[in-house]
Amino acid sequence: MTLKYSVSVYDAWSDVNLCYPYVQVVAEEMNDKRSAVLQLEARNLENKDFMGKSDPFMEVYREGDGDKWQLAYRSEVIKNNLNPNWKPFSVSLQSLCNGDMQKPIKVTCSDYDGDGSHDLIGLFETTLSQLQQVDSGSPMEFDCINPEKKKKKKSYKNSGIIRVRSCKIETDFSFLDYVMGGCQINFTVGIDFTGSNGDPRSPDSLHYISPNGVNEYLSAVWSVGQVVQDYDTDKLFPAFGFGAQIPPNWQVSHEFALNFISDNPYCQGRMFLQWLSVSPQGKGRACTSLYPSKHIRHYAQCSIRSAYDSPAIPGINLVAITYAALP
């Protein structure tokens, strides 16, 4: 969809309306969820540098309106190399060809210059339909053509070879796609109660309960929980803590239920937040340390048990909130 607006400005000095050239706004509906994953390389590129070798980078363009080309992807620069292997990249089909496999695609290769005056090495045109025919064991080759040199020299062949090593089409599913497809969401929380949080009686501690009854952990859990709770059918949320000395023996535990019921760690609705605001009854004494394998294994078991109880596709949403970075 293309919208055109003319800009009219009133000039108070001359008492006239001045009309300026229109502003054109181009909009497209993003309705294609597919992406192309490509890997390209080049061989025997023309050297554009007097000292050293070219610093090639690659750009992919889609055909726009009015024979104009629009940039869809730009690769990294590979310094001083005439046989570059660029990193694999993913670009949406909407950006690459507007979902049309037969729409022309232009690939250019240029020598990078720090002042922005990049020198074109060469280019070629193709379609996504053609690129899909590449065999992983045998790259597809294209002549890298410099149009100006081709005009001047009859004996000109190319300025190198661009090789497409792979081209795969993948679908990018959204969160809503998974939910509509029957994926069951299980919201599970792990809270850091280690000594690095500070004294919970101090306003500097993340566990400090403010006069309005909340703290930083409560705010974080509530922000996430109020979104995902609508996708959790039973509204029961397993909630755990780690890094605190808990009763009755006051031993450091790196996995305990916030409600202190180990065989039933599920909290429901606002009761979940109530347990978080009063837990743990013990003291945060351990260093900040989260044992991912132990916690993930426990959360996975919760998810597996939910899968037996529901015919929906199992899924799990694990939120670990900690004062320090996770190892």
C-alpha positions as protocol buffer text, in pm:
chain_id: "A"
residue {
  index: 1
  type: MET
  ca { x: 0 y: 0 z: 0 }
}
residue {
  index: 2
  type: THR
  ca { x: 137 y: 339 z: -104 }
}
residue {
  index: 3
  type: LEU
  ca { x: 14 y: 667 z: 43 }
}
residue {
  index: 4
  type: LYS
  ca { x: 107 y: 1008 z: -94 }
}
residue {
  index: 5
  type: TYR
  ca { x: 77 y: 1331 z: 103 }
}
residue {
  index: 6
  type: SER
  ca { x: 142 y: 1684 z: -16 }
}
residue {
  index: 7
  type: VAL
  ca { x: 288 y: 1922 z: 240 }
}
residue {
  index: 8
  type: SER
  ca { x: 133 y: 2269 z: 259 }
}
residue {
  index: 9
  type: VAL
  ca { x: 286 y: 2542 z: 476 }
}
residue {
  index: 10
  type: TYR
  ca { x: 137 y: 2887 z: 539 }
}
residue {
  index: 11
  type: ASP
  ca { x: 385 y: 3173 z: 499 }
}
residue {
  index: 12
  type: ALA
  ca { x: 272 y: 3453 z: 731 }
}
residue {
  index: 13
  type: TRP
  ca { x: 510 y: 3704 z: 574 }
}
residue {
  index: 14
  type: SER
  ca { x: 366 y: 3675 z: 222 }
}
residue {
  index: 15
  type: ASP
  ca { x: 18 y: 3556 z: 325 }
}
residue {
  index: 16
  type: VAL
  ca { x: 29 y: 3257 z: 88 }
}
residue {
  index: 17
  type: ASN
  ca { x: 23 y: 2879 z: 119 }
}
residue {
  index: 18
  type: LEU
  ca { x: 341 y: 2715 z: -4 }
}
residue {
  index: 19
  type: CYS
  ca { x: 302 y: 2363 z: -145 }
}
residue {
  index: 20
  type: TYR
  ca { x: 600 y: 2131 z: -128 }
}
residue {
  index: 21
  type: PRO
  ca { x: 657 y: 1795 z: -305 }
}
residue {
  index: 22
  type: TYR
  ca { x: 459 y: 1508 z: -160 }
}
residue {
  index: 23
  type: VAL
  ca { x: 581 y: 1260 z: 99 }
}
residue {
  index: 24
  type: GLN
  ca { x: 538 y: 896 z: -4 }
}
residue {
  index: 25
  type: VAL
  ca { x: 473 y: 632 z: 261 }
}
residue {
  index: 26
  type: VAL
  ca { x: 499 y: 265 z: 158 }
}
residue {
  index: 27
  type: ALA
  ca { x: 348 y: 2 z: 390 }
}
residue {
  index: 28
  type: GLU
  ca { x: 325 y: -376 z: 361 }
}
residue {
  index: 29
  type: GLU
  ca { x: 129 y: -622 z: 569 }
}
residue {
  index: 30
  type: MET
  ca { x: 362 y: -874 z: 735 }
}
residue {
  index: 31
  type: ASN
  ca { x: 176 y: -1199 z: 677 }
}
residue {
  index: 32
  type: ASP
  ca { x: 455 y: -1440 z: 572 }
}
residue {
  index: 33
  type: LYS
  ca { x: 622 y: -1614 z: 867 }
}
residue {
  index: 34
  type: ARG
  ca { x: 883 y: -1794 z: 661 }
}
residue {
  index: 35
  type: SER
  ca { x: 1255 y: -1712 z: 655 }
}
residue {
  index: 36
  type: ALA
  ca { x: 1536 y: -1805 z: 420 }
}
residue {
  index: 37
  type: VAL
  ca { x: 1857 y: -1929 z: 583 }
}
residue {
  index: 38
  type: LEU
  ca { x: 2148 y: -1883 z: 345 }
}
residue {
  index: 39
  type: GLN
  ca { x: 2524 y: -1930 z: 345 }
}
residue {
  index: 40
  type: LEU
  ca { x: 2737 y: -1764 z: 79 }
}
residue {
  index: 41
  type: GLU
  ca { x: 3105 y: -1755 z: -9 }
}
residue {
  index: 42
  type: ALA
  ca { x: 3320 y: -1609 z: -286 }
}
residue {
  index: 43
  type: ARG
  ca { x: 3623 y: -1726 z: -480 }
}
residue {
  index: 44
  type: ASN
  ca { x: 3890 y: -1540 z: -678 }
}
residue {
  index: 45
  type: LEU
  ca { x: 3745 y: -1195 z: -624 }
}
residue {
  index: 46
  type: GLU
  ca { x: 3903 y: -901 z: -804 }
}
residue {
  index: 47
  type: ASN
  ca { x: 4145 y: -708 z: -587 }
}
residue {
  index: 48
  type: LYS
  ca { x: 4035 y: -345 z: -545 }
}
residue {
  index: 49
  type: ASP
  ca { x: 4310 y: -235 z: -306 }
}
residue {
  index: 50
  type: PHE
  ca { x: 4651 y: -107 z: -417 }
}
residue {
  index: 51
  type: MET
  ca { x: 4804 y: -207 z: -86 }
}
residue {
  index: 52
  type: GLY
  ca { x: 4691 y: -545 z: 45 }
}
residue {
  index: 53
  type: LYS
  ca { x: 4375 y: -721 z: -65 }
}
residue {
  index: 54
  type: SER
  ca { x: 4005 y: -633 z: -86 }
}
residue {
  index: 55
  type: ASP
  ca { x: 3786 y: -630 z: 225 }
}
residue {
  index: 56
  type: PRO
  ca { x: 3471 y: -785 z: 76 }
}
residue {
  index: 57
  type: PHE
  ca { x: 3118 y: -773 z: 212 }
}
residue {
  index: 58
  type: MET
  ca { x: 2796 y: -891 z: 53 }
}
residue {
  index: 59
  type: GLU
  ca { x: 2453 y: -731 z: 25 }
}
residue {
  index: 60
  type: VAL
  ca { x: 2120 y: -884 z: -75 }
}
residue {
  index: 61
  type: TYR
  ca { x: 1850 y: -668 z: -234 }
}
residue {
  index: 62
  type: ARG
  ca { x: 1484 y: -722 z: -316 }
}
residue {
  index: 63
  type: GLU
  ca { x: 1312 y: -569 z: -613 }
}
residue {
  index: 64
  type: GLY
  ca { x: 1102 y: -271 z: -511 }
}
residue {
  index: 65
  type: ASP
  ca { x: 858 y: -44 z: -689 }
}
residue {
  index: 66
  type: GLY
  ca { x: 966 y: 144 z: -998 }
}
residue {
  index: 67
  type: ASP
  ca { x: 1274 y: -71 z: -1073 }
}
residue {
  index: 68
  type: LYS
  ca { x: 1427 y: 29 z: -740 }
}
residue {
  index: 69
  type: TRP
  ca { x: 1618 y: -213 z: -522 }
}
residue {
  index: 70
  type: GLN
  ca { x: 1570 y: -227 z: -146 }
}
residue {
  index: 71
  type: LEU
  ca { x: 1837 y: -361 z: 90 }
}
residue {
  index: 72
  type: ALA
  ca { x: 1728 y: -680 z: 268 }
}
residue {
  index: 73
  type: TYR
  ca { x: 2057 y: -792 z: 426 }
}
residue {
  index: 74
  type: ARG
  ca { x: 2420 y: -680 z: 463 }
}
residue {
  index: 75
  type: SER
  ca { x: 2691 y: -923 z: 567 }
}
residue {
  index: 76
  type: GLU
  ca { x: 2995 y: -870 z: 784 }
}
residue {
  index: 77
  type: VAL
  ca { x: 3320 y: -740 z: 630 }
}
residue {
  index: 78
  type: ILE
  ca { x: 3599 y: -994 z: 589 }
}
residue {
  index: 79
  type: LYS
  ca { x: 3932 y: -815 z: 591 }
}
residue {
  index: 80
  type: ASN
  ca { x: 4210 y: -871 z: 338 }
}
residue {
  index: 81
  type: ASN
  ca { x: 4056 y: -1179 z: 174 }
}
residue {
  index: 82
  type: LEU
  ca { x: 3972 y: -1259 z: -189 }
}
residue {
  index: 83
  type: ASN
  ca { x: 3808 y: -1590 z: -96 }
}
residue {
  index: 84
  type: PRO
  ca { x: 3569 y: -1495 z: 185 }
}
residue {
  index: 85
  type: ASN
  ca { x: 3330 y: -1729 z: 363 }
}
residue {
  index: 86
  type: TRP
  ca { x: 3049 y: -1520 z: 511 }
}
residue {
  index: 87
  type: LYS
  ca { x: 2852 y: -1631 z: 815 }
}
residue {
  index: 88
  type: PRO
  ca { x: 2515 y: -1802 z: 759 }
}
residue {
  index: 89
  type: PHE
  ca { x: 2229 y: -1557 z: 789 }
}
residue {
  index: 90
  type: SER
  ca { x: 1850 y: -1556 z: 808 }
}
residue {
  index: 91
  type: VAL
  ca { x: 1620 y: -1307 z: 638 }
}
residue {
  index: 92
  type: SER
  ca { x: 1242 y: -1311 z: 629 }
}
residue {
  index: 93
  type: LEU
  ca { x: 1077 y: -1393 z: 297 }
}
residue {
  index: 94
  type: GLN
  ca { x: 870 y: -1079 z: 345 }
}
residue {
  index: 95
  type: SER
  ca { x: 1188 y: -870 z: 336 }
}
residue {
  index: 96
  type: LEU
  ca { x: 1364 y: -1080 z: 75 }
}
residue {
  index: 97
  type: CYS
  ca { x: 1098 y: -1123 z: -194 }
}
residue {
  index: 98
  type: ASN
  ca { x: 761 y: -1035 z: -40 }
}
residue {
  index: 99
  type: GLY
  ca { x: 689 y: -1408 z: -26 }
}
residue {
  index: 100
  type: ASP
  ca { x: 717 y: -1444 z: -407 }
}
residue {
  index: 101
  type: MET
  ca { x: 970 y: -1718 z: -490 }
}
residue {
  index: 102
  type: GLN
  ca { x: 996 y: -1593 z: -849 }
}
residue {
  index: 103
  type: LYS
  ca { x: 1067 y: -1230 z: -761 }
}
residue {
  index: 104
  type: PRO
  ca { x: 1417 y: -1114 z: -863 }
}
residue {
  index: 105
  type: ILE
  ca { x: 1687 y: -1092 z: -597 }
}
residue {
  index: 106
  type: LYS
  ca { x: 2012 y: -903 z: -646 }
}
residue {
  index: 107
  type: VAL
  ca { x: 2335 y: -996 z: -467 }
}
residue {
  index: 108
  type: THR
  ca { x: 2625 y: -751 z: -470 }
}
residue {
  index: 109
  type: CYS
  ca { x: 2982 y: -788 z: -350 }
}
residue {
  index: 110
  type: SER
  ca { x: 3185 y: -478 z: -266 }
}
residue {
  index: 111
  type: ASP
  ca { x: 3522 y: -379 z: -123 }
}
residue {
  index: 112
  type: TYR
  ca { x: 3474 y: -198 z: 208 }
}
residue {
  index: 113
  type: ASP
  ca { x: 3624 y: 148 z: 253 }
}
residue {
  index: 114
  type: GLY
  ca { x: 3621 y: 328 z: 587 }
}
residue {
  index: 115
  type: ASP
  ca { x: 3501 y: 653 z: 434 }
}
residue {
  index: 116
  type: GLY
  ca { x: 3192 y: 486 z: 291 }
}
residue {
  index: 117
  type: SER
  ca { x: 3304 y: 497 z: -72 }
}
residue {
  index: 118
  type: HIS
  ca { x: 3282 y: 122 z: -118 }
}
residue {
  index: 119
  type: ASP
  ca { x: 3400 y: -16 z: -451 }
}
residue {
  index: 120
  type: LEU
  ca { x: 3168 y: -253 z: -633 }
}
residue {
  index: 121
  type: ILE
  ca { x: 3340 y: -580 z: -719 }
}
residue {
  index: 122
  type: GLY
  ca { x: 3042 y: -738 z: -892 }
}
residue {
  index: 123
  type: LEU
  ca { x: 2685 y: -860 z: -870 }
}
residue {
  index: 124
  type: PHE
  ca { x: 2436 y: -1114 z: -998 }
}
residue {
  index: 125
  type: GLU
  ca { x: 2061 y: -1161 z: -1002 }
}
residue {
  index: 126
  type: THR
  ca { x: 1862 y: -1472 z: -917 }
}
residue {
  index: 127
  type: THR
  ca { x: 1538 y: -1586 z: -754 }
}
residue {
  index: 128
  type: LEU
  ca { x: 1468 y: -1768 z: -432 }
}
residue {
  index: 129
  type: SER
  ca { x: 1315 y: -2049 z: -636 }
}
residue {
  index: 130
  type: GLN
  ca { x: 1650 y: -2097 z: -810 }
}
residue {
  index: 131
  type: LEU
  ca { x: 1848 y: -2078 z: -489 }
}
residue {
  index: 132
  type: GLN
  ca { x: 1638 y: -2354 z: -336 }
}
residue {
  index: 133
  type: GLN
  ca { x: 1776 y: -2593 z: -594 }
}
residue {
  index: 134
  type: VAL
  ca { x: 2123 y: -2580 z: -440 }
}
residue {
  index: 135
  type: ASP
  ca { x: 2262 y: -2915 z: -331 }
}
residue {
  index: 136
  type: SER
  ca { x: 2438 y: -2907 z: 7 }
}
residue {
  index: 137
  type: GLY
  ca { x: 2717 y: -3121 z: -135 }
}
residue {
  index: 138
  type: SER
  ca { x: 2763 y: -2904 z: -446 }
}
residue {
  index: 139
  type: PRO
  ca { x: 2738 y: -2523 z: -406 }
}
residue {
  index: 140
  type: MET
  ca { x: 2557 y: -2320 z: -672 }
}
residue {
  index: 141
  type: GLU
  ca { x: 2791 y: -2080 z: -851 }
}
residue {
  index: 142
  type: PHE
  ca { x: 2721 y: -1737 z: -1003 }
}
residue {
  index: 143
  type: ASP
  ca { x: 2952 y: -1511 z: -1199 }
}
residue {
  index: 144
  type: CYS
  ca { x: 3020 y: -1192 z: -1006 }
}
residue {
  index: 145
  type: ILE
  ca { x: 2975 y: -935 z: -1283 }
}
residue {
  index: 146
  type: ASN
  ca { x: 3084 y: -571 z: -1278 }
}
residue {
  index: 147
  type: PRO
  ca { x: 2849 y: -401 z: -1530 }
}
residue {
  index: 148
  type: GLU
  ca { x: 3092 y: -117 z: -1614 }
}
residue {
  index: 149
  type: LYS
  ca { x: 3379 y: -353 z: -1688 }
}
residue {
  index: 150
  type: LYS
  ca { x: 3153 y: -576 z: -1894 }
}
residue {
  index: 151
  type: LYS
  ca { x: 3063 y: -277 z: -2115 }
}
residue {
  index: 152
  type: LYS
  ca { x: 3425 y: -175 z: -2171 }
}
residue {
  index: 153
  type: LYS
  ca { x: 3591 y: -511 z: -2229 }
}
residue {
  index: 154
  type: LYS
  ca { x: 3464 y: -768 z: -2476 }
}
residue {
  index: 155
  type: SER
  ca { x: 3694 y: -1030 z: -2325 }
}
residue {
  index: 156
  type: TYR
  ca { x: 3562 y: -964 z: -1973 }
}
residue {
  index: 157
  type: LYS
  ca { x: 3435 y: -1278 z: -1801 }
}
residue {
  index: 158
  type: ASN
  ca { x: 3377 y: -1196 z: -1435 }
}
residue {
  index: 159
  type: SER
  ca { x: 3526 y: -1038 z: -1124 }
}
residue {
  index: 160
  type: GLY
  ca { x: 3509 y: -1359 z: -928 }
}
residue {
  index: 161
  type: ILE
  ca { x: 3260 y: -1630 z: -835 }
}
residue {
  index: 162
  type: ILE
  ca { x: 2985 y: -1613 z: -570 }
}
residue {
  index: 163
  type: ARG
  ca { x: 2887 y: -1953 z: -437 }
}
residue {
  index: 164
  type: VAL
  ca { x: 2565 y: -2035 z: -252 }
}
residue {
  index: 165
  type: ARG
  ca { x: 2647 y: -2322 z: -18 }
}
residue {
  index: 166
  type: SER
  ca { x: 2299 y: -2369 z: 129 }
}
residue {
  index: 167
  type: CYS
  ca { x: 1948 y: -2228 z: 114 }
}
residue {
  index: 168
  type: LYS
  ca { x: 1676 y: -2349 z: 349 }
}
residue {
  index: 169
  type: ILE
  ca { x: 1327 y: -2222 z: 415 }
}
residue {
  index: 170
  type: GLU
  ca { x: 1216 y: -2216 z: 778 }
}
residue {
  index: 171
  type: THR
  ca { x: 895 y: -2105 z: 946 }
}
residue {
  index: 172
  type: ASP
  ca { x: 914 y: -1861 z: 1237 }
}
residue {
  index: 173
  type: PHE
  ca { x: 630 y: -1952 z: 1471 }
}
residue {
  index: 174
  type: SER
  ca { x: 501 y: -1691 z: 1713 }
}
residue {
  index: 175
  type: PHE
  ca { x: 398 y: -1745 z: 2073 }
}
residue {
  index: 176
  type: LEU
  ca { x: 34 y: -1730 z: 1965 }
}
residue {
  index: 177
  type: ASP
  ca { x: 96 y: -1996 z: 1699 }
}
residue {
  index: 178
  type: TYR
  ca { x: 216 y: -2238 z: 1966 }
}
residue {
  index: 179
  type: VAL
  ca { x: -77 y: -2165 z: 2194 }
}
residue {
  index: 180
  type: MET
  ca { x: -332 y: -2203 z: 1915 }
}
residue {
  index: 181
  type: GLY
  ca { x: -159 y: -2524 z: 1812 }
}
residue {
  index: 182
  type: GLY
  ca { x: -235 y: -2677 z: 2152 }
}
residue {
  index: 183
  type: CYS
  ca { x: 86 y: -2604 z: 2345 }
}
residue {
  index: 184
  type: GLN
  ca { x: 23 y: -2606 z: 2721 }
}
residue {
  index: 185
  type: ILE
  ca { x: 207 y: -2334 z: 2912 }
}
residue {
  index: 186
  type: ASN
  ca { x: 344 y: -2417 z: 3257 }
}
residue {
  index: 187
  type: PHE
  ca { x: 472 y: -2110 z: 3440 }
}
residue {
  index: 188
  type: THR
  ca { x: 746 y: -2196 z: 3692 }
}
residue {
  index: 189
  type: VAL
  ca { x: 953 y: -1954 z: 3901 }
}
residue {
  index: 190
  type: GLY
  ca { x: 1289 y: -1980 z: 4077 }
}
residue {
  index: 191
  type: ILE
  ca { x: 1381 y: -1698 z: 4321 }
}
residue {
  index: 192
  type: ASP
  ca { x: 1728 y: -1605 z: 4449 }
}
residue {
  index: 193
  type: PHE
  ca { x: 1739 y: -1585 z: 4829 }
}
residue {
  index: 194
  type: THR
  ca { x: 2119 y: -1582 z: 4863 }
}
residue {
  index: 195
  type: GLY
  ca { x: 2311 y: -1345 z: 5089 }
}
residue {
  index: 196
  type: SER
  ca { x: 2410 y: -1125 z: 4793 }
}
residue {
  index: 197
  type: ASN
  ca { x: 2059 y: -980 z: 4805 }
}
residue {
  index: 198
  type: GLY
  ca { x: 2146 y: -811 z: 5135 }
}
residue {
  index: 199
  type: ASP
  ca { x: 1952 y: -789 z: 5459 }
}
residue {
  index: 200
  type: PRO
  ca { x: 1579 y: -806 z: 5368 }
}
residue {
  index: 201
  type: ARG
  ca { x: 1515 y: -550 z: 5644 }
}
residue {
  index: 202
  type: SER
  ca { x: 1726 y: -295 z: 5457 }
}
residue {
  index: 203
  type: PRO
  ca { x: 1564 y: -81 z: 5184 }
}
residue {
  index: 204
  type: ASP
  ca { x: 1870 y: -162 z: 4967 }
}
residue {
  index: 205
  type: SER
  ca { x: 1776 y: -531 z: 4954 }
}
residue {
  index: 206
  type: LEU
  ca { x: 1576 y: -669 z: 4662 }
}
residue {
  index: 207
  type: HIS
  ca { x: 1375 y: -866 z: 4919 }
}
residue {
  index: 208
  type: TYR
  ca { x: 1284 y: -557 z: 5120 }
}
residue {
  index: 209
  type: ILE
  ca { x: 907 y: -525 z: 5151 }
}
residue {
  index: 210
  type: SER
  ca { x: 811 y: -164 z: 5086 }
}
residue {
  index: 211
  type: PRO
  ca { x: 525 y: 6 z: 5276 }
}
residue {
  index: 212
  type: ASN
  ca { x: 289 y: -79 z: 4992 }
}
residue {
  index: 213
  type: GLY
  ca { x: 366 y: -451 z: 5037 }
}
residue {
  index: 214
  type: VAL
  ca { x: 586 y: -528 z: 4733 }
}
residue {
  index: 215
  type: ASN
  ca { x: 953 y: -570 z: 4651 }
}
residue {
  index: 216
  type: GLU
  ca { x: 1162 y: -602 z: 4334 }
}
residue {
  index: 217
  type: TYR
  ca { x: 1110 y: -978 z: 4305 }
}
residue {
  index: 218
  type: LEU
  ca { x: 735 y: -946 z: 4352 }
}
residue {
  index: 219
  type: SER
  ca { x: 720 y: -680 z: 4081 }
}
residue {
  index: 220
  type: ALA
  ca { x: 919 y: -893 z: 3836 }
}
residue {
  index: 221
  type: VAL
  ca { x: 714 y: -1208 z: 3894 }
}
residue {
  index: 222
  type: TRP
  ca { x: 388 y: -1019 z: 3875 }
}
residue {
  index: 223
  type: SER
  ca { x: 485 y: -850 z: 3548 }
}
residue {
  index: 224
  type: VAL
  ca { x: 550 y: -1184 z: 3380 }
}
residue {
  index: 225
  type: GLY
  ca { x: 286 y: -1384 z: 3561 }
}
residue {
  index: 226
  type: GLN
  ca { x: -8 y: -1161 z: 3476 }
}
residue {
  index: 227
  type: VAL
  ca { x: 68 y: -1215 z: 3106 }
}
residue {
  index: 228
  type: VAL
  ca { x: 126 y: -1592 z: 3097 }
}
residue {
  index: 229
  type: GLN
  ca { x: -135 y: -1691 z: 3359 }
}
residue {
  index: 230
  type: ASP
  ca { x: -412 y: -1670 z: 3100 }
}
residue {
  index: 231
  type: TYR
  ca { x: -240 y: -1944 z: 2899 }
}
residue {
  index: 232
  type: ASP
  ca { x: -202 y: -2179 z: 3196 }
}
residue {
  index: 233
  type: THR
  ca { x: -519 y: -2387 z: 3224 }
}
residue {
  index: 234
  type: ASP
  ca { x: -495 y: -2496 z: 3589 }
}
residue {
  index: 235
  type: LYS
  ca { x: -362 y: -2159 z: 3719 }
}
residue {
  index: 236
  type: LEU
  ca { x: -124 y: -2351 z: 3948 }
}
residue {
  index: 237
  type: PHE
  ca { x: 234 y: -2220 z: 3947 }
}
residue {
  index: 238
  type: PRO
  ca { x: 529 y: -2419 z: 4091 }
}
residue {
  index: 239
  type: ALA
  ca { x: 742 y: -2172 z: 4285 }
}
residue {
  index: 240
  type: PHE
  ca { x: 1088 y: -2244 z: 4425 }
}
residue {
  index: 241
  type: GLY
  ca { x: 1370 y: -2063 z: 4600 }
}
residue {
  index: 242
  type: PHE
  ca { x: 1742 y: -2125 z: 4628 }
}
residue {
  index: 243
  type: GLY
  ca { x: 2032 y: -2009 z: 4842 }
}
residue {
  index: 244
  type: ALA
  ca { x: 1871 y: -1980 z: 5186 }
}
residue {
  index: 245
  type: GLN
  ca { x: 1892 y: -2150 z: 5525 }
}
residue {
  index: 246
  type: ILE
  ca { x: 1549 y: -2297 z: 5577 }
}
residue {
  index: 247
  type: PRO
  ca { x: 1374 y: -2452 z: 5878 }
}
residue {
  index: 248
  type: PRO
  ca { x: 1371 y: -2676 z: 6067 }
}
residue {
  index: 249
  type: ASN
  ca { x: 1745 y: -2754 z: 6048 }
}
residue {
  index: 250
  type: TRP
  ca { x: 1850 y: -2420 z: 5899 }
}
residue {
  index: 251
  type: GLN
  ca { x: 2063 y: -2589 z: 5636 }
}
residue {
  index: 252
  type: VAL
  ca { x: 2142 y: -2409 z: 5311 }
}
residue {
  index: 253
  type: SER
  ca { x: 1906 y: -2529 z: 5040 }
}
residue {
  index: 254
  type: HIS
  ca { x: 1941 y: -2462 z: 4667 }
}
residue {
  index: 255
  type: GLU
  ca { x: 1596 y: -2595 z: 4592 }
}
residue {
  index: 256
  type: PHE
  ca { x: 1298 y: -2549 z: 4819 }
}
residue {
  index: 257
  type: ALA
  ca { x: 930 y: -2480 z: 4761 }
}
residue {
  index: 258
  type: LEU
  ca { x: 820 y: -2129 z: 4853 }
}
residue {
  index: 259
  type: ASN
  ca { x: 524 y: -2278 z: 5041 }
}
residue {
  index: 260
  type: PHE
  ca { x: 761 y: -2529 z: 5209 }
}
residue {
  index: 261
  type: ILE
  ca { x: 555 y: -2822 z: 5080 }
}
residue {
  index: 262
  type: SER
  ca { x: 811 y: -3013 z: 4876 }
}
residue {
  index: 263
  type: ASP
  ca { x: 567 y: -3263 z: 4726 }
}
residue {
  index: 264
  type: ASN
  ca { x: 317 y: -2993 z: 4630 }
}
residue {
  index: 265
  type: PRO
  ca { x: 502 y: -2668 z: 4542 }
}
residue {
  index: 266
  type: TYR
  ca { x: 208 y: -2525 z: 4349 }
}
residue {
  index: 267
  type: CYS
  ca { x: 65 y: -2185 z: 4435 }
}
residue {
  index: 268
  type: GLN
  ca { x: -257 y: -2045 z: 4298 }
}
residue {
  index: 269
  type: GLY
  ca { x: -327 y: -1690 z: 4183 }
}
residue {
  index: 270
  type: ARG
  ca { x: -254 y: -1418 z: 4437 }
}
residue {
  index: 271
  type: MET
  ca { x: -166 y: -1683 z: 4696 }
}
residue {
  index: 272
  type: PHE
  ca { x: 152 y: -1726 z: 4494 }
}
residue {
  index: 273
  type: LEU
  ca { x: 249 y: -1365 z: 4563 }
}
residue {
  index: 274
  type: GLN
  ca { x: 156 y: -1399 z: 4930 }
}
residue {
  index: 275
  type: TRP
  ca { x: 395 y: -1690 z: 4971 }
}
residue {
  index: 276
  type: LEU
  ca { x: 669 y: -1496 z: 4794 }
}
residue {
  index: 277
  type: SER
  ca { x: 625 y: -1195 z: 5023 }
}
residue {
  index: 278
  type: VAL
  ca { x: 677 y: -1399 z: 5341 }
}
residue {
  index: 279
  type: SER
  ca { x: 933 y: -1658 z: 5222 }
}
residue {
  index: 280
  type: PRO
  ca { x: 1176 y: -1775 z: 5319 }
}
residue {
  index: 281
  type: GLN
  ca { x: 1129 y: -1810 z: 5691 }
}
residue {
  index: 282
  type: GLY
  ca { x: 1504 y: -1870 z: 5702 }
}
residue {
  index: 283
  type: LYS
  ca { x: 1806 y: -1654 z: 5627 }
}
residue {
  index: 284
  type: GLY
  ca { x: 1990 y: -1578 z: 5304 }
}
residue {
  index: 285
  type: ARG
  ca { x: 2340 y: -1696 z: 5386 }
}
residue {
  index: 286
  type: ALA
  ca { x: 2474 y: -1880 z: 5080 }
}
residue {
  index: 287
  type: CYS
  ca { x: 2667 y: -1719 z: 4796 }
}
residue {
  index: 288
  type: THR
  ca { x: 2476 y: -1648 z: 4477 }
}
residue {
  index: 289
  type: SER
  ca { x: 2479 y: -1983 z: 4302 }
}
residue {
  index: 290
  type: LEU
  ca { x: 2217 y: -2149 z: 4089 }
}
residue {
  index: 291
  type: TYR
  ca { x: 2255 y: -2511 z: 3990 }
}
residue {
  index: 292
  type: PRO
  ca { x: 2083 y: -2510 z: 3648 }
}
residue {
  index: 293
  type: SER
  ca { x: 2092 y: -2885 z: 3590 }
}
residue {
  index: 294
  type: LYS
  ca { x: 1919 y: -2961 z: 3921 }
}
residue {
  index: 295
  type: HIS
  ca { x: 1654 y: -2694 z: 3881 }
}
residue {
  index: 296
  type: ILE
  ca { x: 1585 y: -2759 z: 3514 }
}
residue {
  index: 297
  type: ARG
  ca { x: 1555 y: -3130 z: 3586 }
}
residue {
  index: 298
  type: HIS
  ca { x: 1300 y: -3057 z: 3860 }
}
residue {
  index: 299
  type: TYR
  ca { x: 1103 y: -2817 z: 3640 }
}
residue {
  index: 300
  type: ALA
  ca { x: 1111 y: -3066 z: 3352 }
}
residue {
  index: 301
  type: GLN
  ca { x: 962 y: -3329 z: 3583 }
}
residue {
  index: 302
  type: CYS
  ca { x: 680 y: -3087 z: 3667 }
}
residue {
  index: 303
  type: SER
  ca { x: 619 y: -3037 z: 3296 }
}
residue {
  index: 304
  type: ILE
  ca { x: 619 y: -3410 z: 3228 }
}
residue {
  index: 305
  type: ARG
  ca { x: 365 y: -3469 z: 3506 }
}
residue {
  index: 306
  type: SER
  ca { x: 146 y: -3198 z: 3353 }
}
residue {
  index: 307
  type: ALA
  ca { x: 173 y: -3369 z: 3015 }
}
residue {
  index: 308
  type: TYR
  ca { x: 25 y: -3688 z: 3159 }
}
residue {
  index: 309
  type: ASP
  ca { x: -267 y: -3492 z: 3300 }
}
residue {
  index: 310
  type: SER
  ca { x: -343 y: -3301 z: 2979 }
}
residue {
  index: 311
  type: PRO
  ca { x: -374 y: -3407 z: 2614 }
}
residue {
  index: 312
  type: ALA
  ca { x: -225 y: -3072 z: 2508 }
}
residue {
  index: 313
  type: ILE
  ca { x: 130 y: -3038 z: 2380 }
}
residue {
  index: 314
  type: PRO
  ca { x: 350 y: -2982 z: 2689 }
}
residue {
  index: 315
  type: GLY
  ca { x: 549 y: -2663 z: 2724 }
}
residue {
  index: 316
  type: ILE
  ca { x: 727 y: -2494 z: 3012 }
}
residue {
  index: 317
  type: ASN
  ca { x: 808 y: -2134 z: 3089 }
}
residue {
  index: 318
  type: LEU
  ca { x: 1090 y: -2120 z: 3345 }
}
residue {
  index: 319
  type: VAL
  ca { x: 1169 y: -1781 z: 3497 }
}
residue {
  index: 320
  type: ALA
  ca { x: 1478 y: -1770 z: 3720 }
}
residue {
  index: 321
  type: ILE
  ca { x: 1513 y: -1435 z: 3897 }
}
residue {
  index: 322
  type: THR
  ca { x: 1853 y: -1382 z: 4053 }
}
residue {
  index: 323
  type: TYR
  ca { x: 2063 y: -1097 z: 4191 }
}
residue {
  index: 324
  type: ALA
  ca { x: 2368 y: -1201 z: 3986 }
}
residue {
  index: 325
  type: ALA
  ca { x: 2430 y: -1348 z: 3642 }
}
residue {
  index: 326
  type: LEU
  ca { x: 2355 y: -1714 z: 3590 }
}
residue {
  index: 327
  type: PRO
  ca { x: 2656 y: -1942 z: 3536 }
}
